[in-house]
Amino acid sequence: MDWLSSLFDWHVFGVMAAKIIAAYLLAMPIGWERERVEHSVGVRTFPLVAMAACGYVLLADTAAGGDAAARSRIIQGLTTGIGFIGGGAIMRGRGNVHGTATAASIWNTGVIGASVAEGRFEIAVILSLLNLITLRLLMPLKERADRVEHKAPK
């Protein structure tokens, strides 16, 4: 077992595991909310995006070797990749576009994971809470606006 300890830093493992789990837990309520209202992207996707974003940013620390420009490129690539996933959540049908809030939430979830990786838990918590507030509490306002739009003469 000593050979494992020499290859594996348990303290670093604990810190990294705590961050990845925190990203997962902060994204879970957002995924649950999307699942609750029967969206195609939900309880599995959001935590996975947050964990992956957290993991990429944690790896960027090692891969960039202190080079801010390299670190920036890694985060830019992450942002692009998450945008691609979010784009898959947007659907068009019957003259309407659906899924933009889900796509934006996926993008936000990536930032939650990245924030946790950077140790900026206050940013991650604020983003998670505001995402939930936007999805849940603003829904009646959106539904009211949709009803008014459908009643308006064309």
C-alpha positions as YAML, in Angstrom:
chain: A
units: angstrom
residues:
- id: 1
  name: MET
  ca: [0.00, 0.00, 0.00]
- id: 2
  name: ASP
  ca: [3.01, 2.33, 0.42]
- id: 3
  name: TRP
  ca: [3.55, 2.29, -3.34]
- id: 4
  name: LEU
  ca: [0.04, 3.70, -3.80]
- id: 5
  name: SER
  ca: [0.68, 6.50, -1.34]
- id: 6
  name: SER
  ca: [3.87, 7.41, -3.16]
- id: 7
  name: LEU
  ca: [1.97, 7.72, -6.45]
- id: 8
  name: PHE
  ca: [-1.16, 9.32, -5.08]
- id: 9
  name: ASP
  ca: [-1.49, 12.49, -3.00]
- id: 10
  name: TRP
  ca: [-4.55, 11.86, -0.84]
- id: 11
  name: HIS
  ca: [-4.80, 15.48, 0.27]
- id: 12
  name: VAL
  ca: [-4.95, 16.71, -3.34]
- id: 13
  name: PHE
  ca: [-7.41, 13.94, -4.11]
- id: 14
  name: GLY
  ca: [-9.67, 15.10, -1.28]
- id: 15
  name: VAL
  ca: [-9.56, 18.75, -2.37]
- id: 16
  name: MET
  ca: [-10.28, 17.89, -6.01]
- id: 17
  name: ALA
  ca: [-13.05, 15.46, -5.08]
- id: 18
  name: ALA
  ca: [-14.68, 18.08, -2.84]
- id: 19
  name: LYS
  ca: [-14.64, 20.65, -5.65]
- id: 20
  name: ILE
  ca: [-16.04, 18.27, -8.26]
- id: 21
  name: ILE
  ca: [-18.75, 17.08, -5.86]
- id: 22
  name: ALA
  ca: [-19.62, 20.71, -5.00]
- id: 23
  name: ALA
  ca: [-20.01, 21.52, -8.72]
- id: 24
  name: TYR
  ca: [-22.21, 18.43, -9.09]
- id: 25
  name: LEU
  ca: [-24.40, 19.40, -6.12]
- id: 26
  name: LEU
  ca: [-24.81, 23.02, -7.20]
- id: 27
  name: ALA
  ca: [-25.95, 21.93, -10.67]
- id: 28
  name: MET
  ca: [-28.30, 19.19, -9.49]
- id: 29
  name: PRO
  ca: [-31.22, 21.51, -8.53]
- id: 30
  name: ILE
  ca: [-31.06, 23.18, -11.95]
- id: 31
  name: GLY
  ca: [-31.19, 19.81, -13.67]
- id: 32
  name: TRP
  ca: [-34.02, 18.74, -11.41]
- id: 33
  name: GLU
  ca: [-35.99, 21.87, -12.31]
- id: 34
  name: ARG
  ca: [-35.56, 21.20, -16.04]
- id: 35
  name: GLU
  ca: [-36.54, 17.55, -15.53]
- id: 36
  name: ARG
  ca: [-39.56, 18.55, -13.44]
- id: 37
  name: VAL
  ca: [-40.99, 20.57, -16.32]
- id: 38
  name: GLU
  ca: [-40.29, 17.70, -18.72]
- id: 39
  name: HIS
  ca: [-37.44, 19.12, -20.77]
- id: 40
  name: SER
  ca: [-35.25, 16.75, -22.74]
- id: 41
  name: VAL
  ca: [-32.16, 17.92, -20.87]
- id: 42
  name: GLY
  ca: [-32.27, 17.56, -17.14]
- id: 43
  name: VAL
  ca: [-31.15, 15.84, -14.01]
- id: 44
  name: ARG
  ca: [-28.26, 13.95, -15.61]
- id: 45
  name: THR
  ca: [-26.93, 16.53, -18.05]
- id: 46
  name: PHE
  ca: [-26.57, 19.54, -15.77]
- id: 47
  name: PRO
  ca: [-24.43, 17.87, -13.08]
- id: 48
  name: LEU
  ca: [-22.30, 16.24, -15.78]
- id: 49
  name: VAL
  ca: [-21.65, 19.61, -17.44]
- id: 50
  name: ALA
  ca: [-20.73, 21.21, -14.10]
- id: 51
  name: MET
  ca: [-18.40, 18.34, -13.18]
- id: 52
  name: ALA
  ca: [-16.72, 18.37, -16.58]
- id: 53
  name: ALA
  ca: [-16.25, 22.15, -16.51]
- id: 54
  name: CYS
  ca: [-14.80, 21.90, -13.03]
- id: 55
  name: GLY
  ca: [-12.49, 19.10, -14.15]
- id: 56
  name: TYR
  ca: [-11.26, 20.99, -17.20]
- id: 57
  name: VAL
  ca: [-10.48, 24.10, -15.19]
- id: 58
  name: LEU
  ca: [-8.71, 22.03, -12.54]
- id: 59
  name: LEU
  ca: [-6.65, 20.41, -15.29]
- id: 60
  name: ALA
  ca: [-5.96, 23.81, -16.81]
- id: 61
  name: ASP
  ca: [-4.01, 24.69, -13.67]
- id: 62
  name: THR
  ca: [-1.63, 21.83, -14.39]
- id: 63
  name: ALA
  ca: [-1.65, 21.98, -18.20]
- id: 64
  name: ALA
  ca: [-1.10, 25.73, -18.44]
- id: 65
  name: GLY
  ca: [1.82, 25.65, -16.02]
- id: 66
  name: GLY
  ca: [1.18, 29.17, -14.83]
- id: 67
  name: ASP
  ca: [0.78, 30.56, -18.38]
- id: 68
  name: ALA
  ca: [-2.29, 32.82, -18.24]
- id: 69
  name: ALA
  ca: [-2.72, 32.80, -22.04]
- id: 70
  name: ALA
  ca: [-2.72, 28.98, -22.16]
- id: 71
  name: ARG
  ca: [-5.17, 28.87, -19.29]
- id: 72
  name: SER
  ca: [-7.41, 31.34, -21.09]
- id: 73
  name: ARG
  ca: [-7.40, 29.18, -24.24]
- id: 74
  name: ILE
  ca: [-8.42, 26.13, -22.23]
- id: 75
  name: ILE
  ca: [-11.33, 28.03, -20.67]
- id: 76
  name: GLN
  ca: [-12.30, 29.43, -24.11]
- id: 77
  name: GLY
  ca: [-12.41, 25.90, -25.51]
- id: 78
  name: LEU
  ca: [-14.54, 24.82, -22.58]
- id: 79
  name: THR
  ca: [-16.94, 27.69, -23.19]
- id: 80
  name: THR
  ca: [-17.26, 26.75, -26.87]
- id: 81
  name: GLY
  ca: [-17.86, 23.10, -26.06]
- id: 82
  name: ILE
  ca: [-20.57, 23.90, -23.56]
- id: 83
  name: GLY
  ca: [-22.19, 26.20, -26.12]
- id: 84
  name: PHE
  ca: [-22.29, 23.27, -28.53]
- id: 85
  name: ILE
  ca: [-24.07, 21.10, -25.95]
- id: 86
  name: GLY
  ca: [-26.52, 23.93, -25.22]
- id: 87
  name: GLY
  ca: [-27.19, 24.34, -28.93]
- id: 88
  name: GLY
  ca: [-28.46, 20.77, -28.97]
- id: 89
  name: ALA
  ca: [-31.15, 21.72, -26.46]
- id: 90
  name: ILE
  ca: [-32.65, 24.37, -28.74]
- id: 91
  name: MET
  ca: [-35.43, 23.16, -31.00]
- id: 92
  name: ARG
  ca: [-37.55, 24.87, -33.60]
- id: 93
  name: GLY
  ca: [-41.05, 23.77, -34.41]
- id: 94
  name: ARG
  ca: [-44.38, 25.23, -35.46]
- id: 95
  name: GLY
  ca: [-42.88, 28.70, -35.85]
- id: 96
  name: ASN
  ca: [-41.53, 28.73, -32.30]
- id: 97
  name: VAL
  ca: [-38.09, 28.27, -30.81]
- id: 98
  name: HIS
  ca: [-37.92, 26.20, -27.62]
- id: 99
  name: GLY
  ca: [-35.11, 25.34, -25.28]
- id: 100
  name: THR
  ca: [-33.24, 28.62, -25.11]
- id: 101
  name: ALA
  ca: [-33.61, 28.83, -21.32]
- id: 102
  name: THR
  ca: [-32.34, 25.27, -21.04]
- id: 103
  name: ALA
  ca: [-29.39, 26.08, -23.32]
- id: 104
  name: ALA
  ca: [-28.56, 29.19, -21.30]
- id: 105
  name: SER
  ca: [-28.83, 27.14, -18.11]
- id: 106
  name: ILE
  ca: [-26.38, 24.59, -19.52]
- id: 107
  name: TRP
  ca: [-23.95, 27.40, -20.28]
- id: 108
  name: ASN
  ca: [-24.44, 28.82, -16.79]
- id: 109
  name: THR
  ca: [-23.86, 25.38, -15.28]
- id: 110
  name: GLY
  ca: [-20.47, 25.29, -16.97]
- id: 111
  name: VAL
  ca: [-19.58, 28.56, -15.28]
- id: 112
  name: ILE
  ca: [-20.74, 27.10, -11.96]
- id: 113
  name: GLY
  ca: [-18.29, 24.23, -12.41]
- id: 114
  name: ALA
  ca: [-15.48, 26.56, -13.46]
- id: 115
  name: SER
  ca: [-16.15, 28.84, -10.48]
- id: 116
  name: VAL
  ca: [-15.95, 25.95, -8.07]
- id: 117
  name: ALA
  ca: [-12.67, 24.83, -9.64]
- id: 118
  name: GLU
  ca: [-11.27, 28.31, -9.06]
- id: 119
  name: GLY
  ca: [-12.41, 28.23, -5.43]
- id: 120
  name: ARG
  ca: [-14.95, 30.97, -6.11]
- id: 121
  name: PHE
  ca: [-17.82, 29.24, -4.34]
- id: 122
  name: GLU
  ca: [-19.67, 32.53, -3.81]
- id: 123
  name: ILE
  ca: [-19.94, 32.98, -7.59]
- id: 124
  name: ALA
  ca: [-21.05, 29.37, -8.06]
- id: 125
  name: VAL
  ca: [-23.75, 29.63, -5.37]
- id: 126
  name: ILE
  ca: [-25.04, 32.96, -6.71]
- id: 127
  name: LEU
  ca: [-25.20, 31.60, -10.27]
- id: 128
  name: SER
  ca: [-26.97, 28.45, -9.13]
- id: 129
  name: LEU
  ca: [-29.55, 30.35, -7.08]
- id: 130
  name: LEU
  ca: [-30.24, 32.95, -9.76]
- id: 131
  name: ASN
  ca: [-30.57, 30.23, -12.40]
- id: 132
  name: LEU
  ca: [-33.18, 28.47, -10.26]
- id: 133
  name: ILE
  ca: [-35.01, 31.72, -9.52]
- id: 134
  name: THR
  ca: [-35.08, 32.56, -13.22]
- id: 135
  name: LEU
  ca: [-36.39, 29.15, -14.24]
- id: 136
  name: ARG
  ca: [-38.95, 28.75, -11.50]
- id: 137
  name: LEU
  ca: [-40.14, 32.17, -10.38]
- id: 138
  name: LEU
  ca: [-40.15, 33.87, -13.76]
- id: 139
  name: MET
  ca: [-42.13, 31.08, -15.46]
- id: 140
  name: PRO
  ca: [-45.55, 32.59, -14.59]
- id: 141
  name: LEU
  ca: [-44.40, 35.89, -16.11]
- id: 142
  name: LYS
  ca: [-43.29, 34.11, -19.29]
- id: 143
  name: GLU
  ca: [-46.56, 32.19, -19.52]
- id: 144
  name: ARG
  ca: [-48.53, 35.41, -19.14]
- id: 145
  name: ALA
  ca: [-46.47, 37.06, -21.89]
- id: 146
  name: ASP
  ca: [-47.00, 34.02, -24.15]
- id: 147
  name: ARG
  ca: [-50.80, 34.19, -23.62]
- id: 148
  name: VAL
  ca: [-50.84, 37.89, -24.50]
- id: 149
  name: GLU
  ca: [-48.72, 37.24, -27.61]
- id: 150
  name: HIS
  ca: [-51.03, 34.48, -28.83]
- id: 151
  name: LYS
  ca: [-54.13, 36.65, -28.34]
- id: 152
  name: ALA
  ca: [-52.68, 39.62, -30.18]
- id: 153
  name: PRO
  ca: [-53.95, 40.06, -33.76]
- id: 154
  name: LYS
  ca: [-51.41, 39.23, -36.43]
...
